[in-house]
């Protein structure tokens, strides 16, 4: 099975959503101090980049 550009972007989007959820979960459940806010902010950043990857499907 050959992977074209759209398949690679779809996999990258799925992986980034998973990592973003993991980072938000770490911020919410593991760290109760200021570090938790940082983990959650980075997780939201991963969602933003995944959104851009999803928007690029079919355009590159």
Secondary structure, 3 states (H helix, E strand, C coil): CCCCHHHHHHHHHHHHHHHHHHHHHHHHHHCCCHHHHHHHHHHHHHHHHHHHHHHHCCCC
